[in-house]
């Protein structure tokens, strides 16, 4: 007889990442595969970060400092936020999952926009909460009025990804702050800012200042995107110290490894290069957006490092055709929409050239 599992596990759909390069290369007999599916940086960690990682490789026989004092101090200085408001973890999704487990339970609910990052649903259901998915508006943005109307007496958490994954769109800062003001004080608003560094819109505004002063606001960020540290899995949140104390009760120890902390601390020292990366990304997004729109495809306005485009019924053929040509992109929700990560200029040009061959 097999072990007994939770009877509701069939409601939790595993997160499905973009296909690995090695897998596609083997399946199609390719030697040159470009991955434009997982919103990774096309640029490696800064050279100084690589040097810092190498310099600390000989210390890995010891557990990391669970308090992560150097990283907390570096984030505090970078954001101008008190250290006691900073909580680190194994990328921002680990922090959100821990929060969902701490704030969920029977007779609770969570609210989030949809489509958005799949972990909001996974975390809610893993925490035995009733998850409420609110459709985005016609412009592929969070419908703040509908989300506010969806709140229930038992709602404990609201998730809002800004800019949003997978649709690449953003909610203006004034609108988002007004929404937060309208949410009851006992409901935690989690603003996922994984792509915040890429946002260039004049009306975009980070909610870090609110998270540094409000009791019911949390902002999560990651080093996986613009800093190019996706393989080290490191992120942080800004929120109420009392909340952090509760969350740490169930957070596993040592979730930020030694090399992750060293890399993140060094990465924060190079904001001039971050700005250069953001500028290069904006050029890449403009190229992809204009190229796709000129070919008749609908493309959402992007404030991220990827574009969200409607290929309608041709999406399966295009996805397969690109795989055969060594290009991995990401089918997303709803059916027919594809997410394409901005790569290096030659990779983006290769994608458009391959698309022309297929269509």
C-alpha positions in Angstrom: 0.0 0.0 0.0 1.5 3.4 -1.0 1.9 6.2 1.6 -1.1 8.5 2.3 -1.0 11.9 0.7 -3.0 15.0 1.2 -6.3 14.4 -0.7 -6.3 17.9 -2.2 -2.9 17.6 -3.9 -4.5 17.3 -7.3 -5.6 20.9 -7.0 -1.9 22.0 -6.8 -0.5 22.1 -10.3 3.4 22.0 -10.3 5.2 25.0 -11.6 6.4 24.3 -15.1 9.6 26.2 -16.0 10.8 26.8 -19.5 12.3 23.9 -21.3 16.1 23.3 -20.6 18.6 24.0 -23.3 20.1 20.5 -23.1 16.7 18.8 -23.4 15.8 20.7 -26.6 19.3 20.2 -28.1 19.0 16.5 -27.6 15.5 16.2 -28.9 16.1 18.1 -32.1 19.8 17.2 -32.6 21.0 20.8 -32.2 24.3 22.2 -31.0 23.2 25.9 -30.8 20.1 26.6 -28.7 18.9 30.0 -27.4 16.6 30.1 -24.5 14.1 33.0 -24.5 11.6 31.4 -22.2 12.5 32.0 -18.6 13.1 35.7 -18.3 16.8 35.2 -17.4 19.4 37.9 -18.1 21.3 37.3 -21.3 24.3 38.7 -19.5 26.3 36.8 -16.9 27.0 38.1 -13.4 29.3 41.1 -13.2 33.0 40.2 -13.3 33.5 41.4 -9.8 30.6 39.2 -8.6 32.2 36.1 -10.3 35.5 36.9 -8.6 33.7 37.2 -5.2 32.0 33.8 -5.7 35.3 32.2 -6.6 37.1 33.7 -3.6 34.6 32.2 -1.2 34.3 28.7 -2.8 36.7 27.4 -0.2 34.4 28.3 2.7 31.5 26.0 1.7 32.3 23.4 4.3 30.6 25.8 6.8 26.9 26.7 7.1 26.1 30.3 6.1 25.2 32.9 8.7 21.4 32.4 9.0 20.9 36.1 9.8 22.7 37.2 6.6 24.0 40.4 8.2 26.2 41.6 5.3 23.4 41.2 2.8 20.8 42.8 5.0 23.1 45.8 5.6 23.8 46.1 1.9 20.1 46.0 1.0 19.3 48.5 3.8 21.8 51.0 2.4 20.7 50.4 -1.2 17.0 51.0 -0.5 17.3 53.4 2.5 15.1 51.0 4.5 15.7 50.0 8.2 17.5 46.7 8.5 14.7 45.2 10.7 12.3 45.6 7.8 14.4 43.3 5.5 13.8 39.6 5.2 16.0 37.4 2.9 15.4 34.0 1.4 16.0 31.6 -1.5 14.7 34.0 -4.2 11.5 36.0 -3.7 9.2 33.0 -4.5 10.5 31.2 -1.4 9.5 34.2 0.7 6.0 34.3 -0.9 5.5 30.6 -0.3 6.5 30.9 3.3 4.2 33.9 3.7 1.3 31.9 2.2 1.9 29.0 4.6 2.0 31.4 7.6 -1.1 33.3 6.7 -3.2 30.6 5.1 -5.2 27.8 6.6 -8.8 26.6 6.5 -11.4 29.4 6.3 -8.9 31.9 4.8 -8.6 33.2 1.2 -6.1 35.0 -1.0 -6.7 37.2 -4.0 -4.5 37.7 -7.1 -4.8 38.8 -10.7 -4.9 36.2 -13.5 -2.9 35.5 -15.5 0.0 36.2 -13.2 2.9 34.4 -11.5 1.7 30.8 -10.8 3.2 30.6 -7.3 0.4 32.8 -5.9 -2.0 29.9 -6.7 0.4 27.2 -5.7 1.2 28.9 -2.4 -2.4 29.6 -1.5 -3.5 26.0 -2.1 -0.4 24.6 -0.4 -1.5 26.7 2.6 -5.0 25.4 2.5 -6.4 28.8 1.6 -9.2 29.4 -0.9 -7.6 31.2 -3.8 -9.5 33.8 -5.8 -8.2 34.6 -9.3 -9.4 37.9 -10.7 -9.1 38.3 -14.5 -6.9 41.1 -15.8 -8.5 44.0 -17.7 -8.6 44.3 -21.5 -5.2 46.0 -21.5 -3.7 42.9 -19.7 -3.3 44.9 -16.4 -4.5 44.2 -12.9 -8.1 45.2 -12.5 -7.8 46.9 -9.2 -11.5 47.6 -8.7 -12.4 44.0 -9.4 -9.6 42.8 -7.0 -10.9 45.1 -4.3 -14.4 43.8 -4.9 -13.2 40.2 -4.6 -11.9 40.6 -1.1 -13.8 38.6 1.5 -14.0 38.7 5.3 -11.6 35.8 5.4 -9.0 37.2 3.0 -5.6 37.4 4.5 -3.3 38.1 1.5 -3.5 39.9 -1.8 -0.8 39.3 -4.4 0.0 41.9 -7.1 2.9 41.4 -9.5 4.0 44.8 -10.8 5.2 44.8 -13.5 3.2 41.6 -14.1 4.5 38.2 -15.3 3.5 36.9 -17.9 1.8 39.9 -19.4 4.7 42.4 -19.0 2.3 45.3 -18.1 2.3 47.6 -15.1 -0.1 49.4 -12.8 0.7 53.1 -12.3 2.1 54.0 -8.9 -0.7 56.3 -7.9 -3.4 53.7 -8.8 -1.6 51.0 -6.9 -1.1 53.2 -3.8 -4.8 54.1 -3.9 -5.7 50.4 -4.1 -3.4 49.6 -1.1 -5.1 52.4 0.9 -8.5 50.8 0.2 -7.5 47.4 1.5 -8.4 46.6 5.1 -5.5 46.8 7.5 -5.6 43.2 8.5 -5.0 42.1 4.8 -1.4 41.8 3.7 -0.7 43.3 0.3 2.3 41.6 -1.3 3.7 43.6 -4.3 6.0 41.3 -6.3 8.6 43.6 -7.9 10.8 40.9 -9.5 10.9 43.1 -12.7 11.0 46.5 -11.0 14.5 47.4 -12.2 13.4 47.1 -15.8 10.4 49.5 -15.6 11.0 52.8 -17.4 7.4 54.2 -17.5 7.1 57.6 -16.0 4.1 56.5 -14.0 5.7 53.4 -12.6 6.6 53.6 -8.9 8.0 51.1 -6.5 6.0 50.4 -3.3 9.2 49.9 -1.2 8.5 53.2 0.6 5.1 52.0 1.6 6.5 48.6 2.7 9.0 50.5 4.9 6.3 52.3 6.8 3.0 50.4 6.5 2.1 47.4 8.6 0.2 45.5 5.9 2.4 46.0 2.8 5.2 43.6 1.7 7.4 44.2 -1.4 9.4 41.2 -2.7 12.4 41.5 -5.0 14.9 39.1 -6.5 18.5 39.0 -7.7 17.6 36.5 -10.4 16.7 39.0 -13.2 18.7 42.2 -13.8 21.6 41.1 -11.6 22.0 37.8 -13.5 22.0 35.6 -10.4 19.1 33.2 -11.3 21.2 30.1 -10.6 22.0 31.2 -7.0 18.3 31.7 -5.9 18.4 34.8 -3.7 15.8 37.4 -3.0 14.4 39.6 -0.3 11.3 41.3 1.1 10.6 44.6 2.8 7.8 44.4 5.4 6.8 44.8 9.0 9.4 43.4 11.5 6.6 41.6 13.5 5.5 39.9 10.3 9.1 38.7 9.6 9.3 37.2 13.1 6.2 35.1 12.3 7.3 34.1 8.9 10.7 32.9 10.1 9.0 30.4 12.4 8.4 28.2 9.4 11.1 29.3 7.0 13.8 26.6 6.6 17.2 27.6 7.9 20.1 28.6 5.7 17.9 29.2 2.6 20.4 31.8 1.4 23.6 30.0 0.7 27.1 31.5 1.2 27.8 32.2 -2.4 24.4 33.7 -2.9 25.0 36.3 -0.1 28.5 37.1 -1.3 27.3 37.5 -4.9 24.3 39.7 -4.0 26.3 42.0 -1.7 28.9 42.6 -4.5 26.2 43.0 -7.2 24.5 45.8 -5.3 27.8 47.8 -5.5 27.5 48.2 -9.3 24.3 50.2 -9.9 26.0 52.0 -12.8 26.1 48.8 -14.7 22.6 47.9 -13.7 21.5 51.2 -15.4 23.4 50.1 -18.5 21.7 46.7 -18.5 18.3 48.4 -18.1 19.0 50.6 -21.1 20.1 47.7 -23.2 17.0 45.8 -22.2 14.8 48.7 -23.2 16.3 48.7 -26.6 15.8 45.0 -26.9 12.1 45.3 -25.8 11.6 48.0 -28.3 13.1 45.9 -31.1 10.9 42.9 -30.3 7.8 44.9 -29.8 8.1 46.9 -33.0 9.2 43.8 -35.0 6.2 41.8 -33.9 3.7 44.6 -34.3 4.9 45.3 -37.8 4.1 41.7 -38.6 0.6 42.0 -37.4 0.9 40.5 -33.9 -0.7 42.1 -30.8 1.9 42.8 -28.2 1.3 44.2 -24.7 3.1 47.3 -23.5 6.2 45.8 -21.7 7.9 47.2 -18.6 9.9 44.0 -18.1 12.6 42.0 -19.8 10.1 40.0 -22.0 7.2 40.6 -24.3 3.7 39.1 -24.3 2.3 38.5 -27.7 -0.8 37.0 -29.3 -0.1 34.5 -32.0 -3.6 33.1 -31.9 -4.1 29.7 -33.4 -0.7 29.8 -35.0 1.0 29.6 -31.5 1.6 25.8 -31.4 3.1 25.8 -34.9 5.3 28.7 -34.1 6.5 27.3 -30.8 7.4 24.0 -32.5 9.0 25.7 -35.5 11.2 27.8 -33.2 12.2 24.8 -31.2 13.3 23.0 -34.4 15.4 26.1 -35.1 17.0 26.1 -31.7 14.9 28.8 -30.0 12.9 28.2 -26.8 10.0 30.5 -26.0 7.2 30.1 -23.5 3.5 29.3 -24.2 1.4 31.0 -21.5 -2.1 31.8 -20.6 -4.5 32.3 -22.4 -4.0 29.9 -25.2 -2.4 31.5 -28.2 -0.3 33.9 -26.2 3.5 33.5 -26.1 6.1 35.1 -23.8 9.5 35.9 -25.3 12.4 36.9 -23.1 14.6 39.6 -24.5 18.0 38.1 -25.3 21.2 39.6 -26.6 20.7 41.6 -29.9 21.9 38.6 -32.1 19.5 36.3 -30.3 16.6 38.7 -30.8 17.4 39.1 -34.5 17.7 35.3 -34.8 14.2 34.9 -33.3 12.6 37.4 -35.7 14.3 35.8 -38.7 13.2 32.3 -37.6 9.6 33.6 -37.1 9.6 34.9 -40.6 10.7 31.5 -41.9 7.8 29.8 -40.0 5.1 32.3 -40.8 
